[in-house]
Structures are given as structure tokens and as C-alpha cells.
Amino acid sequence: MVAESLITFQRECFTEQLELELLPLAQEHNQEIGGVVSDVSVRIPREMYEQLDANGFLRIYTIRENGELKGYNSFAVMLHPEYAHLTAQHDAMFVHPSARNGFNSMRFLRWCDEQLKQDGILFVTQNVTVEKDYSAILKRLGYKPSETIYIKRLN
């Protein structure tokens, strides 16, 4: 008999323990997306994340399988300067390939949207890279293309 794995979604506070769990996934994420950032070392800005979290401006949502971290979706929450509504600006999202089976990623994104909505957030932005484009999933969830962003490495 094969034990069934349990996938859970949760909002987590930024802690030193979570940082230790996030770092290997963030490094794998960086390698997977490639492009202009592939050779930049991943560093989680602990002090900034702690301050944002303490002030209510950070949302970190995670996917765990039997308690093991398998993915994350993080947002910076701010009052949009032009529209005066709360906005969640996508920071980073990654779901480990082993947890991408079925509709886990889509369910996770839908769940994150619901959590943000419950927090009174009106607009959510999601970024997709050219190398790992999941915009088809976002469109199925009701997202609309809004802007094209370019990146240039200066050094």
C-alpha cells in the first residue's frame, strides 16, 4: 500500500526557519528560470522581509507536502499610489517539480488570490518570466495582461 501524500497551503510568517527552508527552493527556482539572473547568487533579504512582515506588508504563502516545503508565492503589499487601493505586488513564485502534478499549482494560485482578497487587496500583480511562462494558467484564473517588463543587467 502506498501512503497518500498530503498537500497543504498556508500563509506563513517570515522566520529564520522558513528562510532556511526557502533558500534551496529559491536557488532551484533561479536556475530553472535562467536568463539574465541565472548566474546571480540568491540572497533572501532577511532584515527587509522581517520588517515588511512585522508591519503587515509581506505575504508569504507556501505549499507543503507532508510538512516539507515544496513551493512559495510571496507578495509585497502596498497602497497603490495612483489608485489608493491595496495592491499585492508579486515577488516570487516557485513550485517544486515534484509538487506540480495534477492541478496543485493552479489550486495554489487560486487559494493565494482568495487569501489576498480576504485581506482587502483589490489588485494583484503576477510576473512571469520568458523562460518559464505560466501565463496560460494565470489567464485561466482571470488575470489579464497589463504591462510588459524589460530587464537589463548593469554590471
Z-matrix of the N, CA and C atoms (Angstrom, degrees):
N
C 1 1.444
C 2 1.535 1 108.28
N 3 1.329 2 116.03 1 135.14
C 4 1.457 3 121.93 2 179.69
C 5 1.520 4 108.70 3 -98.00
N 6 1.330 5 116.01 4 129.30
C 7 1.468 6 120.20 5 178.14
C 8 1.522 7 108.85 6 -71.42
N 9 1.329 8 115.94 7 134.57
C 10 1.458 9 121.52 8 179.11
C 11 1.524 10 108.92 9 -79.50
N 12 1.328 11 115.50 10 134.94
C 13 1.462 12 118.48 11 179.16
C 14 1.520 13 109.51 12 -81.68
N 15 1.312 14 114.70 13 148.68
C 16 1.456 15 121.60 14 -179.03
C 17 1.525 16 108.82 15 -109.23
N 18 1.334 17 116.20 16 115.10
C 19 1.462 18 122.80 17 177.05
C 20 1.520 19 107.74 18 -96.98
N 21 1.344 20 116.06 19 128.23
C 22 1.463 21 120.59 20 177.57
C 23 1.524 22 109.57 21 -129.94
N 24 1.323 23 114.74 22 151.51
C 25 1.456 24 122.43 23 174.84
C 26 1.520 25 107.29 24 -115.92
N 27 1.320 26 116.71 25 142.69
C 28 1.451 27 119.52 26 177.94
C 29 1.524 28 110.13 27 -156.76
N 30 1.331 29 115.24 28 156.76
C 31 1.453 30 121.32 29 169.09
C 32 1.520 31 106.24 30 -90.54
N 33 1.315 32 116.22 31 134.47
C 34 1.453 33 120.11 32 -179.20
C 35 1.516 34 110.03 33 -126.76
N 36 1.309 35 115.53 34 148.07
C 37 1.454 36 121.77 35 172.89
C 38 1.518 37 107.99 36 -79.79
N 39 1.324 38 115.90 37 151.22
C 40 1.452 39 119.96 38 177.90
C 41 1.523 40 108.71 39 -77.09
N 42 1.314 41 115.83 40 117.21
C 43 1.460 42 122.43 41 178.77
C 44 1.521 43 108.56 42 -130.31
N 45 1.314 44 115.53 43 168.01
C 46 1.462 45 119.87 44 176.92
C 47 1.521 46 110.58 45 -61.02
N 48 1.335 47 117.46 46 -39.32
C 49 1.466 48 121.34 47 178.67
C 50 1.521 49 110.88 48 -63.29
N 51 1.346 50 117.17 49 -44.53
C 52 1.457 51 119.66 50 179.04
C 53 1.526 52 110.27 51 -64.37
N 54 1.316 53 116.85 52 -39.02
C 55 1.468 54 120.45 53 177.54
C 56 1.532 55 110.53 54 -58.01
N 57 1.326 56 117.08 55 -43.83
C 58 1.468 57 121.25 56 179.25
C 59 1.526 58 111.58 57 -62.78
N 60 1.320 59 116.30 58 -35.49
C 61 1.467 60 120.38 59 178.09
C 62 1.527 61 111.63 60 -75.57
N 63 1.332 62 116.53 61 -35.82
C 64 1.464 63 121.21 62 -177.61
C 65 1.524 64 112.75 63 -70.12
N 66 1.310 65 117.10 64 -37.99
C 67 1.463 66 120.85 65 -171.00
C 68 1.533 67 114.03 66 -54.67
N 69 1.331 68 120.29 67 -49.40
C 70 1.479 69 118.39 68 179.48
C 71 1.529 70 112.33 69 -62.87
N 72 1.339 71 117.24 70 -37.05
C 73 1.464 72 119.61 71 177.66
C 74 1.523 73 110.92 72 -67.52
N 75 1.334 74 116.85 73 -40.09
C 76 1.464 75 120.67 74 179.16
C 77 1.528 76 110.58 75 -63.92
N 78 1.326 77 117.24 76 -37.00
C 79 1.464 78 120.60 77 177.48
C 80 1.526 79 110.58 78 -66.74
N 81 1.317 80 116.52 79 -41.79
C 82 1.468 81 120.23 80 177.86
C 83 1.527 82 110.23 81 -65.43
N 84 1.324 83 115.96 82 -40.53
C 85 1.462 84 121.47 83 176.79
C 86 1.524 85 110.22 84 -58.58
N 87 1.319 86 117.13 85 -46.48
C 88 1.460 87 122.55 86 -179.34
C 89 1.532 88 111.23 87 -59.32
N 90 1.316 89 116.84 88 -41.73
C 91 1.463 90 120.31 89 178.83
C 92 1.525 91 111.17 90 -69.19
N 93 1.324 92 116.58 91 -36.52
C 94 1.456 93 120.25 92 -178.13
C 95 1.525 94 112.18 93 -68.08
N 96 1.329 95 116.91 94 -40.72
C 97 1.467 96 118.14 95 -177.54
C 98 1.522 97 111.77 96 -77.77
N 99 1.334 98 117.41 97 -24.47
C 100 1.459 99 120.01 98 175.04
C 101 1.513 100 112.80 99 58.47
N 102 1.313 101 115.42 100 -141.35
C 103 1.452 102 120.85 101 177.94
C 104 1.514 103 113.07 102 67.08
N 105 1.312 104 115.28 103 -150.56
C 106 1.452 105 122.91 104 -172.55
C 107 1.534 106 113.01 105 -66.44
N 108 1.325 107 118.42 106 -20.08
C 109 1.468 108 120.69 107 -177.60
C 110 1.523 109 113.74 108 -100.45
N 111 1.314 110 118.18 109 -1.35
C 112 1.467 111 120.40 110 -171.04
C 113 1.520 112 114.41 111 -61.13
N 114 1.330 113 118.47 112 -26.92
C 115 1.455 114 119.13 113 -179.04
C 116 1.531 115 112.89 114 -102.62
N 117 1.332 116 116.88 115 9.68
C 118 1.459 117 121.60 116 177.69
C 119 1.524 118 107.74 117 -91.06
N 120 1.337 119 116.74 118 129.47
C 121 1.462 120 118.86 119 -178.78
C 122 1.529 121 110.27 120 -70.40
N 123 1.304 122 114.63 121 141.96
C 124 1.465 123 121.40 122 -179.51
C 125 1.518 124 109.22 123 -80.62
N 126 1.314 125 115.68 124 127.57
C 127 1.470 126 121.77 125 174.86
C 128 1.528 127 106.71 126 -135.02
N 129 1.292 128 116.29 127 126.45
C 130 1.460 129 120.28 128 176.79
C 131 1.525 130 107.00 129 -89.02
N 132 1.328 131 117.83 130 121.42
C 133 1.471 132 120.55 131 -177.09
C 134 1.531 133 111.09 132 -75.38
N 135 1.326 134 115.65 133 83.94
C 136 1.459 135 122.27 134 -172.24
C 137 1.529 136 113.13 135 -52.50
N 138 1.326 137 117.50 136 -51.72
C 139 1.466 138 120.42 137 -175.90
C 140 1.525 139 111.47 138 -61.26
N 141 1.333 140 116.42 139 -42.59
C 142 1.456 141 120.42 140 179.50
C 143 1.532 142 110.80 141 -64.72
N 144 1.334 143 116.52 142 -46.25
C 145 1.459 144 120.06 143 179.73
C 146 1.530 145 111.05 144 -62.32
N 147 1.335 146 116.51 145 -42.58
C 148 1.465 147 119.77 146 179.49
C 149 1.527 148 110.64 147 -61.77
N 150 1.325 149 116.80 148 -42.60
C 151 1.463 150 120.38 149 -179.55
C 152 1.530 151 111.15 150 -67.98
N 153 1.327 152 117.26 151 -44.96
C 154 1.467 153 120.03 152 177.45
C 155 1.524 154 110.90 153 -59.70
N 156 1.324 155 116.24 154 -44.33
C 157 1.465 156 120.94 155 -179.04
C 158 1.526 157 110.93 156 -64.69
N 159 1.323 158 116.85 157 -44.09
C 160 1.472 159 121.11 158 -179.43
C 161 1.525 160 111.75 159 -62.16
N 162 1.325 161 116.78 160 -30.40
C 163 1.461 162 121.43 161 -178.83
C 164 1.531 163 113.31 162 -95.62
N 165 1.332 164 117.60 163 4.49
C 166 1.459 165 121.09 164 176.63
C 167 1.513 166 114.83 165 81.67
N 168 1.342 167 117.76 166 15.93
C 169 1.461 168 120.83 167 -176.37
C 170 1.526 169 113.66 168 -104.57
N 171 1.314 170 117.93 169 9.91
C 172 1.458 171 121.80 170 179.73
C 173 1.518 172 109.44 171 -126.08
N 174 1.315 173 114.96 172 136.16
C 175 1.459 174 120.38 173 172.30
C 176 1.518 175 107.24 174 -125.14
N 177 1.315 176 115.64 175 122.11
C 178 1.460 177 121.07 176 173.71
C 179 1.517 178 107.18 177 -119.63
N 180 1.310 179 114.93 178 118.47
C 181 1.458 180 121.86 179 177.27
C 182 1.522 181 107.58 180 -111.25
N 183 1.311 182 115.93 181 139.86
C 184 1.459 183 119.94 182 -175.39
C 185 1.521 184 111.83 183 -128.71
N 186 1.319 185 113.62 184 156.13
C 187 1.463 186 123.07 185 170.35
C 188 1.525 187 105.64 186 -112.10
N 189 1.295 188 115.20 187 128.94
C 190 1.465 189 119.98 188 175.29
C 191 1.518 190 108.62 189 -125.08
N 192 1.317 191 114.23 190 142.24
C 193 1.459 192 120.78 191 174.77
C 194 1.513 193 107.01 192 -117.05
N 195 1.331 194 115.63 193 113.42
C 196 1.464 195 121.44 194 -175.65
C 197 1.527 196 110.79 195 51.94
N 198 1.330 197 116.41 196 38.48
C 199 1.455 198 122.40 197 177.30
C 200 1.518 199 115.42 198 89.27
N 201 1.327 200 117.70 199 -15.42
C 202 1.470 201 121.07 200 -178.65
C 203 1.528 202 110.05 201 -87.35
N 204 1.342 203 116.45 202 132.22
C 205 1.458 204 121.48 203 -179.88
C 206 1.521 205 110.09 204 -63.91
N 207 1.334 206 115.90 205 124.67
C 208 1.466 207 122.12 206 -179.49
C 209 1.516 208 112.70 207 -121.60
N 210 1.336 209 117.40 208 -7.88
C 211 1.454 210 118.28 209 -179.96
C 212 1.509 211 111.43 210 -178.40
N 213 1.330 212 114.63 211 168.14
C 214 1.458 213 120.80 212 -178.60
C 215 1.516 214 109.84 213 -153.39
N 216 1.304 215 114.96 214 158.75
C 217 1.464 216 123.60 215 172.61
C 218 1.520 217 104.74 216 -145.61
N 219 1.325 218 116.93 217 119.01
C 220 1.465 219 119.53 218 -176.36
C 221 1.523 220 110.74 219 -122.38
N 222 1.334 221 114.21 220 148.90
C 223 1.457 222 122.15 221 -176.32
C 224 1.518 223 110.17 222 -139.30
N 225 1.332 224 115.11 223 146.07
C 226 1.459 225 121.80 224 167.11
C 227 1.526 226 106.19 225 -98.96
N 228 1.314 227 116.76 226 127.27
C 229 1.462 228 121.78 227 -179.14
C 230 1.517 229 108.68 228 -99.45
N 231 1.326 230 115.49 229 133.40
C 232 1.464 231 119.51 230 -179.59
C 233 1.515 232 110.32 231 -150.86
N 234 1.300 233 115.03 232 162.24
C 235 1.455 234 121.15 233 172.30
C 236 1.519 235 106.07 234 -84.33
N 237 1.317 236 116.52 235 118.52
C 238 1.461 237 120.08 236 -177.09
C 239 1.523 238 109.31 237 -64.34
N 240 1.333 239 117.78 238 125.98
C 241 1.464 240 120.06 239 -173.89
C 242 1.527 241 114.50 240 -67.11
N 243 1.303 242 117.82 241 -23.15
C 244 1.461 243 119.84 242 -178.58
C 245 1.528 244 112.83 243 -94.13
N 246 1.331 245 116.74 244 -33.54
C 247 1.466 246 120.21 245 -173.70
C 248 1.517 247 113.89 246 -108.20
N 249 1.325 248 118.09 247 -8.83
C 250 1.469 249 123.62 248 178.31
C 251 1.527 250 112.90 249 55.66
N 252 1.315 251 116.21 250 38.18
C 253 1.465 252 122.99 251 174.08
C 254 1.520 253 108.00 252 -126.45
N 255 1.317 254 115.84 253 153.21
C 256 1.463 255 119.13 254 176.21
C 257 1.523 256 110.63 255 -66.53
N 258 1.322 257 114.97 256 134.57
C 259 1.457 258 122.61 257 -179.19
C 260 1.519 259 108.43 258 -128.49
N 261 1.314 260 116.36 259 141.01
C 262 1.465 261 121.57 260 173.50
C 263 1.522 262 107.17 261 -107.83
N 264 1.324 263 114.82 262 112.57
C 265 1.460 264 121.75 263 179.78
C 266 1.524 265 108.69 264 -92.95
N 267 1.318 266 115.86 265 117.99
C 268 1.457 267 121.99 266 -179.85
C 269 1.517 268 110.75 267 -56.92
N 270 1.309 269 116.31 268 133.38
C 271 1.458 270 122.76 269 176.29
C 272 1.529 271 109.00 270 -102.35
N 273 1.315 272 116.80 271 -61.38
C 274 1.462 273 120.66 272 -178.94
C 275 1.517 274 109.69 273 -159.42
N 276 1.328 275 115.49 274 146.89
C 277 1.461 276 121.29 275 174.34
C 278 1.518 277 108.73 276 -139.48
N 279 1.322 278 114.17 277 137.61
C 280 1.461 279 120.30 278 176.44
C 281 1.513 280 108.41 279 -153.06
N 282 1.312 281 115.45 280 134.58
C 283 1.457 282 122.33 281 171.93
C 284 1.522 283 106.10 282 -122.93
N 285 1.320 284 115.76 283 122.37
C 286 1.460 285 120.52 284 -179.54
C 287 1.531 286 109.19 285 -56.87
N 288 1.340 287 117.12 286 140.29
C 289 1.471 288 119.44 287 -179.28
C 290 1.524 289 114.55 288 -51.29
N 291 1.322 290 117.72 289 -32.80
C 292 1.471 291 120.34 290 -179.17
C 293 1.527 292 112.33 291 -68.37
N 294 1.339 293 117.53 292 -16.57
C 295 1.469 294 120.98 293 -179.50
C 296 1.529 295 112.18 294 -108.01
N 297 1.318 296 117.53 295 8.54
C 298 1.470 297 121.00 296 -178.32
C 299 1.521 298 113.31 297 -87.62
N 300 1.310 299 117.20 298 1.27
C 301 1.462 300 119.73 299 -178.98
C 302 1.517 301 110.98 300 -67.62
N 303 1.309 302 114.86 301 155.74
C 304 1.468 303 119.50 302 -179.26
C 305 1.516 304 110.61 303 62.88
N 306 1.298 305 115.25 304 -139.89
C 307 1.459 306 120.89 305 -178.74
C 308 1.527 307 111.36 306 -111.01
N 309 1.336 308 117.88 307 27.17
C 310 1.463 309 121.08 308 -176.11
C 311 1.526 310 112.64 309 -55.68
N 312 1.334 311 117.44 310 -46.36
C 313 1.465 312 120.02 311 -177.63
C 314 1.522 313 111.13 312 -64.38
N 315 1.319 314 116.99 313 -44.03
C 316 1.463 315 120.36 314 179.71
C 317 1.532 316 110.56 315 -66.39
N 318 1.311 317 116.76 316 -42.76
C 319 1.469 318 119.94 317 177.69
C 320 1.517 319 110.82 318 -61.90
N 321 1.336 320 116.78 319 -39.60
C 322 1.454 321 121.96 320 179.24
C 323 1.532 322 110.74 321 -63.61
N 324 1.329 323 116.75 322 -47.75
C 325 1.466 324 119.86 323 178.51
C 326 1.526 325 111.49 324 -60.46
N 327 1.311 326 116.77 325 -43.64
C 328 1.474 327 121.02 326 178.95
C 329 1.533 328 110.02 327 -61.81
N 330 1.320 329 116.86 328 -42.57
C 331 1.458 330 121.78 329 179.48
C 332 1.526 331 110.46 330 -63.86
N 333 1.340 332 117.22 331 -43.77
C 334 1.475 333 120.86 332 177.71
C 335 1.518 334 110.67 333 -59.13
N 336 1.329 335 117.23 334 -44.97
C 337 1.468 336 120.81 335 178.28
C 338 1.524 337 110.69 336 -57.49
N 339 1.306 338 116.81 337 -43.06
C 340 1.471 339 120.53 338 -178.93
C 341 1.531 340 110.67 339 -64.75
N 342 1.324 341 116.83 340 -40.44
C 343 1.466 342 120.00 341 178.23
C 344 1.525 343 110.61 342 -62.75
N 345 1.322 344 117.00 343 -44.14
C 346 1.460 345 121.55 344 179.04
C 347 1.530 346 110.76 345 -63.64
N 348 1.305 347 116.29 346 -41.39
C 349 1.474 348 120.83 347 178.49
C 350 1.530 349 110.09 348 -61.09
N 351 1.327 350 117.03 349 -42.97
C 352 1.465 351 120.83 350 178.76
C 353 1.523 352 111.92 351 -63.13
N 354 1.332 353 117.05 352 -25.13
C 355 1.462 354 121.73 353 177.47
C 356 1.529 355 112.65 354 -84.74
N 357 1.331 356 117.35 355 4.44
C 358 1.459 357 120.74 356 177.57
C 359 1.513 358 114.56 357 83.78
N 360 1.315 359 116.90 358 16.29
C 361 1.464 360 120.59 359 -179.68
C 362 1.527 361 108.64 360 -83.66
N 363 1.339 362 115.46 361 129.84
C 364 1.459 363 121.46 362 -176.42
C 365 1.523 364 112.25 363 -90.47
N 366 1.332 365 117.12 364 -42.31
C 367 1.464 366 121.56 365 -177.73
C 368 1.516 367 110.16 366 -118.00
N 369 1.338 368 115.32 367 140.62
C 370 1.465 369 121.72 368 174.84
C 371 1.517 370 106.96 369 -127.07
N 372 1.321 371 116.05 370 130.63
C 373 1.462 372 119.10 371 173.05
C 374 1.522 373 108.44 372 -106.33
N 375 1.304 374 115.67 373 144.55
C 376 1.468 375 122.60 374 174.71
C 377 1.519 376 107.46 375 -128.30
N 378 1.304 377 117.23 376 135.07
C 379 1.457 378 122.43 377 176.78
C 380 1.518 379 108.93 378 -105.50
N 381 1.321 380 116.13 379 139.34
C 382 1.464 381 121.10 380 172.16
C 383 1.518 382 108.04 381 -124.84
N 384 1.310 383 115.96 382 144.08
C 385 1.454 384 119.56 383 178.52
C 386 1.522 385 109.33 384 -89.06
N 387 1.306 386 115.32 385 157.25
C 388 1.458 387 120.56 386 177.19
C 389 1.525 388 109.59 387 -64.00
N 390 1.337 389 116.18 388 -36.73
C 391 1.461 390 120.66 389 -177.45
C 392 1.523 391 112.98 390 -73.03
N 393 1.324 392 118.02 391 -29.57
C 394 1.469 393 121.98 392 -178.46
C 395 1.518 394 108.19 393 -134.38
N 396 1.310 395 114.95 394 74.51
C 397 1.459 396 122.42 395 -172.52
C 398 1.534 397 110.82 396 -87.68
N 399 1.319 398 116.20 397 110.87
C 400 1.468 399 120.22 398 176.23
C 401 1.531 400 110.48 399 -111.47
N 402 1.331 401 115.87 400 30.87
C 403 1.463 402 119.66 401 -178.36
C 404 1.522 403 112.25 402 -64.90
N 405 1.325 404 119.00 403 -26.91
C 406 1.466 405 120.42 404 177.84
C 407 1.534 406 110.22 405 -61.29
N 408 1.332 407 116.52 406 -39.02
C 409 1.469 408 120.16 407 177.06
C 410 1.527 409 109.83 408 -66.01
N 411 1.337 410 116.00 409 -44.40
C 412 1.468 411 119.23 410 179.95
C 413 1.525 412 111.16 411 -60.76
N 414 1.312 413 116.86 412 -41.95
C 415 1.472 414 120.21 413 178.94
C 416 1.527 415 110.66 414 -62.27
N 417 1.331 416 117.84 415 -39.60
C 418 1.470 417 120.96 416 177.48
C 419 1.520 418 111.74 417 -63.34
N 420 1.346 419 115.95 418 -25.71
C 421 1.462 420 121.01 419 179.72
C 422 1.532 421 112.34 420 -91.65
N 423 1.328 422 117.01 421 4.49
C 424 1.459 423 120.39 422 175.30
C 425 1.515 424 115.52 423 98.32
N 426 1.319 425 117.90 424 3.64
C 427 1.459 426 120.46 425 177.17
C 428 1.523 427 109.16 426 -73.94
N 429 1.331 428 115.88 427 148.04
C 430 1.459 429 122.67 428 178.30
C 431 1.529 430 108.60 429 -119.96
N 432 1.335 431 117.10 430 140.99
C 433 1.466 432 118.89 431 174.90
C 434 1.526 433 109.41 432 -61.64
N 435 1.342 434 116.24 433 138.47
C 436 1.455 435 119.51 434 -176.42
C 437 1.528 436 112.63 435 -128.57
N 438 1.312 437 117.69 436 -46.10
C 439 1.456 438 121.74 437 -177.13
C 440 1.517 439 109.87 438 -141.20
N 441 1.300 440 115.87 439 156.12
C 442 1.456 441 121.71 440 170.26
C 443 1.517 442 106.78 441 -108.93
N 444 1.311 443 116.60 442 131.38
C 445 1.456 444 121.33 443 -177.05
C 446 1.526 445 108.52 444 -114.34
N 447 1.316 446 115.28 445 135.68
C 448 1.455 447 121.58 446 177.37
C 449 1.521 448 108.86 447 -112.49
N 450 1.314 449 115.69 448 149.98
C 451 1.456 450 119.90 449 178.71
C 452 1.529 451 108.73 450 -128.88
N 453 1.305 452 115.49 451 142.23
C 454 1.459 453 122.03 452 177.99
C 455 1.521 454 108.30 453 -135.22
N 456 1.278 455 116.05 454 130.87
C 457 1.463 456 120.60 455 176.79
C 458 1.524 457 108.72 456 -85.94
N 459 1.320 458 116.73 457 127.78
C 460 1.465 459 121.16 458 -175.44
C 461 1.517 460 114.10 459 -95.84
N 462 1.305 461 118.55 460 -12.42
C 463 1.475 462 119.01 461 176.13
C 464 1.500 463 110.86 462 -148.53
